[in-house]
């Protein structure tokens, strides 16, 4: 039997922190591996970027360093002594699409996502990542309040 894998959507919000906590707690009980996945949208670093109409930046090294330092390293440090095997990943693109793709790629058993993201306004205008995943992921999605 293969090891359980939980994917956690990370965006730096208090809700994604709670989702990480919930995934780690369950992973301790089930001996699962936890993958922290953050998806950076091009528009964050290139404000005039419009998907399918302009080219994304070629060198993303500096932006990835910033994202890793602000989002993933704190989680890695917080859970380093948890006894749970964790991995952290940064991808570029729309968060719901990236989280779903990564969950499929690693054959995740569950996706953990905060009920809200960093921006309540963006959630209202664009639809939330959590809502999108709940309707399209193909694996159980744990919406953490």
C-alpha positions, 0 to 999 in steps of 0.5 A: 500500500502506498503512503498517503499524501496530503496537499495543502494550499498555501497563500500566507493567510491565517486560513492557509496556516490553519489548513497546514495545522489540520493537515499535519495533525491528521498526517501524524495519525495516518503517517501521511506525507504533506506537500505544501504548495503555493501558486504565485500568479504572474500578475503579482510581480507583473501588474500588467500581465494578462494570461494568454495576452502577454509573456510572463517574466523569463527569470523568476529566481528572485520572486521565488526566493521571496515567496519561499522565504515569506510563505514556505520557510516559516511552515518548514521551520514550524513543522520540522520537529513534527515527525511528519515528512513535508515537502514544499513547492512553488509554481506559477499560475492560477492557484486552483489550477496549480493545486489541482494539477499537483494533487493529481500528479502526486495522487493526493488523497486529500487537499487541505485549503483555507476557507478564505484566502488573503483577499476577501475582495478577490474571493468575491469578484473572482471566485475563491480557490477553495470553492473552485477546488471543492467543485473540481478537484476529484479528491476530498477537499478539506475546507478549513475555517 
